[in-house]
Amino acid sequence: MAYDYEGSVEFRGDASRALECARGLLVAKGLNVLPLSGNQLHFENTGSYLNTKKQPLLMVSKGVITATGSALTVQAELGNLRALVKFLALLITVMAIPETAMLAVILVMVAKQPELLPVCFLTLAPITFVLFLMPKLQRGVIGRALDALLNEVAGVELPRGQTGRGRSDGFEYKSSVHLFGLPLVHIAMSQQSRGVAKGIIAVGDVAFGVLFAMGGFAVGGISVGGGAFGVIAVGGGAFGAVSVGGLAVGLLAFGGLAIGL
């Protein structure tokens, strides 16, 4: 069987005790643990992929921990992550297609600005993030959580900075290129609290971007998010010169409740 993730740590202790320790940790994380099978402990997540409780290990659909005389190994399938990506991509597509069409109508028939039509396709930006960037970032978060689990079972003391948020509870990336004192790209996502991203291009739980921002709360020139503020804003609540959303406020506004000129 091909697994999506495999990792190991050196171990020379009591295998049975290690697997029992792993059982307790997995159960505490909300996973279903099957009876021991020799030197292997199988586990799975039978719950919905939408109910992760900000716990990265719940993105694992099933896996196995194997204890030998020299190593502890974990192998895992990330089926719940794949299912979540498909669901979000479909949901965003269903929402983005009519928003793109409506924004195009507004720009052409109301604003008389057909040259701005390329702006309409910014509503599709979240699809690219969900399909390509989010899975890669989330795989890293899940991998670090599995590594931390193995190290805890093996009794390995991790170096400072490799536990807590930095180890398994979030992800942060800042590009080395800066403009006006801000990173060109800043991505910040946290499993336990809000990750705040600030940059020319920003993606995070809370995002402040000069050119582009995407997140649960986004502020930027072009902003996409649950709450979006920007020159061009697309979101559940959108506030901007051109705004599209469930609640839209702006010079040009279109949505379930739209307030504009």
C-alpha positions as CSV (number, residue, x, y, z in Angstrom):
1,M,0.0,0.0,0.0
2,A,1.3,3.5,-0.9
3,Y,1.1,6.0,1.9
4,D,1.0,9.8,1.6
5,Y,3.4,10.2,4.4
6,E,6.1,8.1,6.1
7,G,8.5,9.1,8.9
8,S,10.6,7.4,11.5
9,V,12.7,8.1,14.6
10,E,15.4,6.0,16.2
11,F,14.1,4.0,19.1
12,R,15.6,1.2,21.2
13,G,13.1,1.0,24.1
14,D,10.2,-1.4,25.0
15,A,8.1,-1.7,21.9
16,S,4.9,-2.6,23.7
17,R,5.1,0.3,26.1
18,A,5.8,2.7,23.2
19,L,2.8,1.5,21.3
20,E,0.6,1.8,24.4
21,C,1.9,5.4,24.8
22,A,1.1,6.0,21.1
23,R,-2.4,4.7,21.7
24,G,-3.1,7.1,24.5
25,L,-1.8,10.1,22.5
26,L,-3.8,9.2,19.4
27,V,-7.0,8.7,21.4
28,A,-6.5,12.1,23.0
29,K,-6.2,13.6,19.6
30,G,-9.6,12.2,18.6
31,L,-8.5,9.3,16.4
32,N,-9.9,5.8,16.6
33,V,-7.2,3.2,17.5
34,L,-7.6,-0.4,16.6
35,P,-6.3,-3.4,18.7
36,L,-2.6,-4.1,18.6
37,S,-1.5,-6.3,15.8
38,G,1.9,-7.6,16.7
39,N,4.3,-4.7,16.6
40,Q,1.9,-2.5,14.8
41,L,-0.8,0.0,16.0
42,H,-3.4,0.9,13.4
43,F,-5.4,4.1,13.7
44,E,-8.1,5.9,11.7
45,N,-10.3,8.9,11.7
46,T,-13.9,7.9,11.0
47,G,-15.3,11.4,11.5
48,S,-16.1,14.1,8.9
49,Y,-13.2,15.9,7.3
50,L,-15.0,19.1,8.1
51,N,-14.7,18.5,11.8
52,T,-10.9,18.8,12.4
53,K,-11.2,20.9,15.5
54,K,-8.0,22.6,14.3
55,Q,-6.2,19.4,15.0
56,P,-3.9,18.5,12.0
57,L,-3.8,14.8,12.8
58,L,-7.5,14.5,12.0
59,M,-6.6,15.1,8.4
60,V,-5.2,11.6,8.5
61,S,-7.8,9.1,7.3
62,K,-5.8,6.1,8.5
63,G,-2.3,5.0,9.4
64,V,0.0,2.7,11.3
65,I,2.8,3.0,13.8
66,T,5.3,0.2,13.7
67,A,7.8,-0.4,16.6
68,T,11.0,-2.4,16.0
69,G,14.2,-2.8,17.9
70,S,15.8,0.2,16.2
71,A,13.0,2.5,15.0
72,L,9.5,3.8,15.4
73,T,7.9,4.4,12.0
74,V,4.6,6.0,11.1
75,Q,2.8,5.7,7.8
76,A,-0.3,7.6,7.0
77,E,-2.9,8.2,4.3
78,L,-4.1,11.8,4.1
79,G,-7.5,10.9,2.7
80,N,-9.4,13.5,4.8
81,L,-7.1,16.2,3.4
82,R,-7.8,15.2,-0.2
83,A,-11.6,15.1,0.5
84,L,-11.4,18.6,2.1
85,V,-9.5,20.0,-0.9
86,K,-12.1,18.6,-3.3
87,F,-15.0,19.9,-1.2
88,L,-13.5,23.4,-0.9
89,A,-12.5,23.6,-4.6
90,L,-16.1,22.6,-5.6
91,L,-17.6,25.1,-3.2
92,I,-15.4,28.0,-4.3
93,T,-16.0,27.2,-7.9
94,V,-19.8,27.2,-7.4
95,M,-19.5,30.6,-5.7
96,A,-16.9,32.1,-8.0
97,I,-18.6,31.4,-11.4
98,P,-21.7,33.6,-10.8
99,E,-19.6,36.2,-9.0
100,T,-17.3,36.5,-12.0
101,A,-20.2,36.8,-14.4
102,M,-22.0,39.4,-12.2
103,L,-18.9,41.5,-11.8
104,A,-18.3,41.4,-15.6
105,V,-21.8,42.6,-16.2
106,I,-21.3,45.4,-13.7
107,L,-18.0,46.5,-15.2
108,V,-19.3,46.5,-18.8
109,M,-22.9,47.6,-18.5
110,V,-22.9,49.8,-15.4
111,A,-19.3,51.1,-15.1
112,K,-18.7,51.1,-18.9
113,Q,-15.2,49.9,-18.2
114,P,-14.7,46.7,-20.3
115,E,-10.9,47.1,-20.0
116,L,-11.3,46.0,-16.4
117,L,-12.7,42.6,-17.3
118,P,-9.5,40.8,-16.3
119,V,-10.2,41.9,-12.8
120,C,-13.3,39.6,-12.8
121,F,-11.1,36.5,-12.8
122,L,-9.6,37.5,-9.4
123,T,-12.6,35.8,-7.9
124,L,-11.1,32.5,-9.1
125,A,-7.9,33.2,-7.1
126,P,-9.0,31.1,-4.1
127,I,-9.4,28.0,-6.3
128,T,-5.7,28.1,-7.2
129,F,-4.7,28.5,-3.5
130,V,-7.0,25.6,-2.5
131,L,-5.9,23.2,-5.2
132,F,-2.2,23.8,-5.2
133,L,-0.8,25.8,-2.2
134,M,-3.1,24.8,0.6
135,P,-2.5,21.0,0.3
136,K,1.2,21.5,0.2
137,L,1.2,23.7,3.3
138,Q,-1.2,21.5,5.1
139,R,0.9,18.3,4.3
140,G,3.8,20.0,6.0
141,V,1.7,20.8,9.1
142,I,0.4,17.2,9.3
143,G,3.9,15.8,8.8
144,R,5.3,17.9,11.6
145,A,2.4,16.8,13.9
146,L,3.2,13.1,13.1
147,D,6.9,13.7,13.7
148,A,6.1,15.3,17.0
149,L,4.0,12.3,18.0
150,L,6.8,9.9,17.2
151,N,9.3,11.9,19.1
152,E,7.0,12.1,22.1
153,V,6.5,8.3,22.0
154,A,10.2,7.7,21.7
155,G,11.0,10.1,24.5
156,V,13.0,12.4,22.3
157,E,13.3,15.9,23.6
158,L,12.9,18.2,20.7
159,P,15.1,21.3,20.3
160,R,13.6,24.6,21.4
161,G,11.5,26.1,18.6
162,Q,10.4,22.7,17.3
163,T,7.4,22.3,19.6
164,G,4.1,24.1,20.0
165,R,3.1,26.4,17.3
166,G,6.4,26.2,15.4
167,R,6.4,22.5,15.3
168,S,2.9,21.2,14.6
169,D,0.3,23.9,15.1
170,G,0.8,26.2,12.2
171,F,2.7,27.3,9.2
172,E,4.5,30.6,8.3
173,Y,6.5,31.6,5.3
174,K,8.1,34.9,4.5
175,S,9.9,35.6,1.2
176,S,13.4,36.9,1.4
177,V,12.5,39.7,-1.0
178,H,11.1,42.8,0.7
179,L,9.5,46.0,-0.7
180,F,8.9,49.1,1.4
181,G,9.9,47.1,4.4
182,L,7.4,44.4,3.8
183,P,8.0,40.8,2.5
184,L,6.9,40.3,-1.0
185,V,4.9,37.2,0.1
186,H,3.9,36.4,3.7
187,I,1.8,33.3,4.5
188,A,0.7,32.7,8.1
189,M,-1.7,30.1,9.3
190,S,-2.2,28.8,12.8
191,Q,-4.0,25.8,14.2
192,Q,-4.6,27.2,17.7
193,S,-5.0,30.9,17.1
194,R,-5.2,33.4,14.3
195,G,-2.1,33.7,12.0
196,V,-1.6,37.3,10.9
197,A,0.1,37.8,7.5
198,K,1.4,41.2,6.4
199,G,3.1,41.7,3.1
200,I,2.8,42.9,-0.5
201,I,1.0,39.6,-1.1
202,A,-0.5,38.2,2.1
203,V,-2.4,34.9,2.8
204,G,-3.4,34.0,6.3
205,D,-6.2,33.7,8.9
206,V,-5.9,37.5,9.0
207,A,-4.2,39.0,6.0
208,F,-3.0,42.6,5.3
209,G,-1.7,42.8,1.7
210,V,-0.7,45.9,-0.3
211,L,-1.6,44.3,-3.6
212,F,-3.4,41.1,-2.7
213,A,-4.8,39.7,0.5
214,M,-6.7,36.4,1.1
215,G,-7.9,35.1,4.4
216,G,-10.7,34.8,6.9
217,F,-10.3,38.6,7.3
218,A,-8.5,40.3,4.4
219,V,-7.5,43.9,3.8
220,G,-5.7,44.9,0.6
221,G,-5.8,46.4,-2.8
222,I,-7.4,43.2,-4.0
223,S,-8.9,41.3,-1.1
224,V,-10.6,37.9,-1.0
225,G,-12.0,36.5,2.3
226,G,-14.8,36.0,4.7
227,G,-14.6,39.7,5.5
228,A,-12.9,41.6,2.7
229,F,-11.8,45.3,2.6
230,G,-10.1,46.7,-0.4
231,V,-10.2,48.6,-3.7
232,I,-11.6,45.4,-5.1
233,A,-13.2,43.2,-2.5
234,V,-14.7,39.7,-2.8
235,G,-16.1,37.9,0.2
236,G,-19.0,37.1,2.5
237,G,-18.8,40.7,3.6
238,A,-17.2,42.9,1.0
239,F,-16.4,46.6,1.4
240,G,-14.5,48.4,-1.4
241,A,-14.7,50.6,-4.5
242,V,-15.8,47.4,-6.4
243,S,-17.3,44.8,-4.0
244,V,-19.0,41.5,-4.6
245,G,-20.3,39.4,-1.7
246,G,-23.2,38.3,0.5
247,L,-23.1,41.9,2.0
248,A,-21.5,44.3,-0.5
249,V,-20.8,48.0,0.2
250,G,-19.0,50.2,-2.3
251,L,-19.1,52.5,-5.3
252,L,-20.0,49.4,-7.3
253,A,-21.6,46.8,-5.2
254,F,-23.3,43.5,-6.0
255,G,-24.5,40.8,-3.6
256,G,-27.3,39.4,-1.5
257,L,-27.5,42.8,0.2
258,A,-25.7,45.5,-1.9
259,I,-25.2,49.1,-1.0
260,G,-23.6,51.3,-3.7
261,L,-23.8,54.3,-6.0
